Amino acid sequence: MKARSKTENYELRAAKGANESFLSTIYTGPEDTFASLADRTGTSREFLTGLNPHIKSLEELEPGIPLDVPLPTRHGLIRSTGSSAYDIAKREKALGVSEISTPGVDNPRIRLYHSTTHGGAMPDEVSWCSSFVNYCVEQAGGAGTDSKAARSWLDWGRSVSRGDWREGDIVVFWREAPNSWKGHVAFLVTWDGERPFVLGGNQGNKICVDDPYPFSQILSVRRAH
């Protein structure tokens, strides 16, 4: 039997719902202070600077500083951009985000997507389709699944029948076998041809619009409640 790679072992653990407490990354805004962040995370300035040594010497915070915070507190710190998750996905696509092929070098944008899910920031070779969707949903002010596992989206929102599909709905596909733990998740773009076209991350190692799987491999199409 072929041994699983480190990446597959991690994804399998994520798919089974590992319940460890992890850190996640946020970026400070113009109104953030040590006191406000400590209050909103239920921690203290000392705790936050212990997690983030790069801010220990600062007297005041400035916008755009990356901070690690306990994952359970993340949702209370996210500010909605006022855009839909699908619109945010299209903006990310316009940035030309793709994996970096140089060994040991990761695209920081993909690490940012991963930072929104359990396990935190990970190398860009770890499957990131779910982390990308999670990032977009969070930036739109919603709650994602906080999981790197594509099939975690089967329990998100509500199921939508084919007659009610809309551009921007979230599509969950199976990979390898319907009863496998593996999958793919992306945003629905068009579905009037022989295969559905979706906008997603980790499609050819980048964000793009593609038709990676046939209709027969769709497990569910989801929409927020």
Number of C-alpha atoms within 10 A of each C-alpha: 3 4 7 10 9 10 12 14 12 17 21 17 13 20 18 12 14 13 10 8 10 15 21 23 22 19 14 18 15 9 10 16 17 17 11 13 19 17 12 13 18 11 15 16 16 12 12 20 17 13 16 14 11 12 17 14 8 11 9 10 15 14 12 11 13 15 18 19 22 17 21 14 15 18 16 10 16 18 13 13 12 11 13 18 24 23 14 20 24 19 12 18 18 11 10 10 18 20 20 17 12 7 6 8 11 17 15 16 17 28 21 21 25 30 26 29 28 24 21 22 21 18 18 24 16 19 24 30 25 30 32 28 31 27 25 26 22 23 21 20 17 17 17 23 24 24 25 32 28 29 25 21 27 19 11 16 16 14 18 17 10 10 6 8 19 17 12 21 21 29 28 24 23 21 16 10 10 14 9 10 18 18 24 26 31 29 25 23 22 17 16 8 9 9 15 18 22 25 24 31 30 24 20 12 17 18 24 22 19 16 18 15 16 12 14 10 17 18 17 21 25 24 17 14 7
